[in-house]
Amino acid sequence: MVGKTNWIRDLDLAQLDDLSLSPEFESLCGFTQAEIKTYLAQPLQALALDRGEALELTIERLQENYGSYCFSDKLTHLYQPTSLLKALEHQELKHYSTYLESIATAQVLLERNKTSLASLAGEYYPPCCFASYSAASPEPLAWLYQQGLLTIKAYDSTRQRYLLDIHNIHSQLLSHFAL
């Protein structure tokens, strides 16, 4: 699940590796553009027809709402699978429950840390900054990334740093309400 890799921490198995930053496994965390066009063509066309718009415009709207997640230096753009599938099932682009829970927790976390999503975006971070996934952590960056509120925008291979950005319009709305 995109942004939901923190379950590894709860298993109490120290030998597991978080694969979400690994280029060879990054596409396991969501749907690629090619995959949704190939495997979800029928519900995509139904959504476009229901919305009265061209298929490419519908895909663009899905990208704005549920896409733009990146997990490694390959910068493969992925769609959040749970919300994408719910949008196609219900033929409606909106926030869905798991995402709303993340937004509510993020607001509390950002206020507690006297920071904002916007202030964390646009900065380069080393991989070690993604190590602690807990909302109780004193540093909110890893949790916000794992929840999918921040995504990788670029990778500086010389410095081995990831540039983070706000991933879609829902997260951008959150950035305006935090401190």
Secondary structure, DSSP 8 states (H G I E B T S, - for coil): -TT-TTHHHHTT-TT----TT-TTTGGGGSEEHHHHHHHSHHHHHHHHHHHTS-HHHHHHHHHHHH--B--STT---EE-HHHHHHHHHHT-----HHHHHHHHHHHHHHHHTT--HHHHTT-EE-GGGGS---TTSS--HHHHHHTTSEEEEEEETTTTEEEEEE-SHHHHHHHHH--
